[in-house]
Every structure is written in C-alpha cells, then in structure tokens.
C-alpha cells in the first residue's frame, strides 16, 4: 500500500537518493540501531566520508528518513481529506495509521514512539501546523464540527484524542497484549475507534 518516495531527490537517481535508499533498507530490517554510515556506504559502494558531503551526520540521515515517513503517511491521509462524510474520512486516516505501523514497524516506532529532540510537541508545534500528519486529522475534525457531526471543542484536542487512542491500541497489539490475529485485531481496532467517535458526536 505504501510506496516510498524520496522527498528531496525525485527526478533521477542521485547519490543522496541512493544513500537514503540504502539507509531505509537497513532501517526497515533492523531499526535505527542498524543504520551506520559505514554500512550505508558499503551498500551504496562509496566511502563513509562521501556520505558527509550530503548528510552532515548520522542524525541528519535518520531525521530525513523519519521526515519522509511522516510525509508518506500525510500523503495517504491527504487523499482522504475531501469527501462527503468526515467521519468516514477520520476512520480512513486511522486505518492508514494502522497499515503503516504493521507494514513498517521500525519506521513507525522511530517516527511516533521514540523520544527524539526534534520531535514535534503538543500543543505549540501542532497549533503552528508543523505536523503534516496531524494537520490532516485536525482539518477533517474541523469539517466534521462545521457539519454538526462532532461536538464543539478544540479540534486539536479531539485530533490528539483520536491519535492517542489509535496509537495506544497499536502499541498494545504489537506488545502482544491481544490474542487476536491481525484480521481480528483490525476488526476490533475499527470498532473501538467507532465507539470513540460515537462518544464525540454532537
């Protein structure tokens, strides 16, 4: 479902895009701990020092991968930004969130579960619309409120409530706290989110 697109180098194969591709492959297999400048360089066929001409350090490389992950989810969420039923669109965004978590667990953890100095923080960064993913959910919440489908209240608080609920269920599932197989968990996940939205309806 998710097609990875490099956000900076898209028109042709470049050394930076090859570096990102190799780093992403290591990240997907082993997590952030598996990404070293030497291993990336070996995969690309360049010297480790050559990477520093494009990325000043390992942290910058990991940040680019993380930023690409956010943008990847935001693109899929944005495809559901418009439509006649805001509630269905909200459920679609949370379904995509689960899809991404299960398809790319290491990237998901680094983007959403690991403490990072550059992570966006609620409420200041979100109110300033610095989160490409949360912006989409917020805007759909505003639309739902405008149509009288969700109760009045701070749309950012509602968006964060939806995110926390979805993220908590995913974290519990991945920690083995459910005996369900993936199909049954998906059914439970959507039903649980539906119940939450029912409680938020006006």
N, C-alpha and C positions, 0 to 999 in steps of 0.2 A: 504493500500500500504506500509506503513512504519511499519516495525517490530522493536521494541525497543530491543536493545541488550546491556547489560552492558559491558562496555569496559574493566573492570578490573576483574570482577568475573563472568566467563562464564561457568566454568566446573561443578559447583554444586551450590546448594542453600547455601549461607553463610549469616551470619549476615549482613555484608556490603551490599550484594546484596538485602537483604530484606529491609534494610534501604533505599536504593536507589529506590526500587520499591514503597515503601510507600510514599516517598518524591515526586517521579514522579507523582503518582496518585493525591496527593494534588495539585501539581503544575499544572497538566492538568486541574483540576476542577476550581481552584481559583487563579492561578498565584503565583508568588514568595511570595506575602504577606500572602498566606495561608499556607506556609511551616514554621512550628516552630518545634524546637527539641521535645517539649512535644507532639505535635500532631503526629509527626512521631513515637515517642517512643510508644505512645498509640496504633497506628496502627500495629506496629511490635510486641508489647507485651513485651517490655523491659523498663528499666528506662531511663529517658532522659540522665543521666550521662553515661549510657552504650554506647550511640552514640559517645561520645567524644573519646572512645577508637579507633574508626575507622575514624572519621572525627573531626578535631580539633575545628571546629566551624560551625555555620550555613552557613557562606560564602563559606567555603570549600565544603559543601554539595551541595549548589546551583551551584558552579563552576563545580562540577563533572556532574551535570545534564546538565548544559549548554554545557560542552565539549562533552558529549555524544550526544547532539543534533547536534552539528557541525559534529561529526563523522558519525552520522546516515545519514545526507544529503550527506556527502562526499562519503559514500559507494554507495549510489544510483547514484550519479553523476559519480563515478568511473566506474560503469557498462557501462556508455556511453562514456568512454574515447576513446575507439577504434572503428573504423568503417571507411567506405569509404567516408562518407560525413561529414566533420567537421561542416558545417552549421547546418545540422540536429542534430548533437550532441550538439551544442550550444543551439539550441531551446529546446532540451530534458532536458538539465540541468535547464533551466529557467522554464520549465513546472513542473519539480520536486520541484523547489523552491516554486512555487505557491501551489502545492499539500500539501507541508509541512505546509505552512502558514495557509491554510484553515483547515487542519486536527489537527494541534497543535498550536492554536493561542497564548497561553500563553508562551509556549516554544519558539516559533518563536520570539515573542516580546523580551523576555529576551536575546535570542541569538543575535538578529540582530538590535533591535530598542532601547534598554535601554542603557543609558550611564553606563559603568562599568569601574572600574580602570584597570581591567585585559584584557579589550577588545583589540584586535589587531588593529593597526593603520596603515593607508596608508601614505607614501609608504614603510617605513622601514620594518615593520613586514611582509609585503607581498613580498617584494623583497627578504627577507630572507626565504621565503617559510614557514612561520609559520602558515598559514591559510590552513587547509586541504580542505576547500571548494573552496576557490579562486584558489588554485593551479591547480585544475582540469580544471576550466574555462580558466585560463592562458595557460595551456598546449594545450588545444584544439584550442585556438586562434593562438598560435604559429604554430600548424599544418596547420590551415587554411591559414595563411600567407605563409607558406612554399609551399603550393599548389597553391598559387596565387589567392586564393578566397577572401581574405580580404586585404585591403590596408596596406601598410607599416606603421609602427609606433610602439610605445612602447606597447607591448602586455598587460602589466599590466594596462596601461591607458584604453585600449579597454575593458579589463575584468571588470574594475571598472565601466566603462560607461554602460556596459550591466547590471551589478548588480544594479547600481543606477536606471536605467530605470525600471527594473523589480520590485525593491523594492518600488519605487515611485508609480507605478500602484497599487501594492498590498495595500500599505498604504492608498491610496485614496479610493480604493474599500471598505476596512474594516472601513474607516471613514464615509461611506455612501455617498460618492461623485459620485457614479454611481447609476443609477436607474435600471441597468441590474440585472437579476437574475444570479446565478453562471454560468450557461451554456453560457449565452450571454457574461458575463464578460470574461470567458475563451477564447471565440472566439475573442473578442476584444484584449485581452492580447497577444495572439499569433500573431494576425495580426499586432499589434503595434510593437512587437519585430521583426517581419519580416521586417517591414519598416525600423527599426533602422539598422538591419543587411544589408539591401539593400544599405543604405547610407554608410556603412563601407566597402562595397565590392570594390575590386580593379578594 
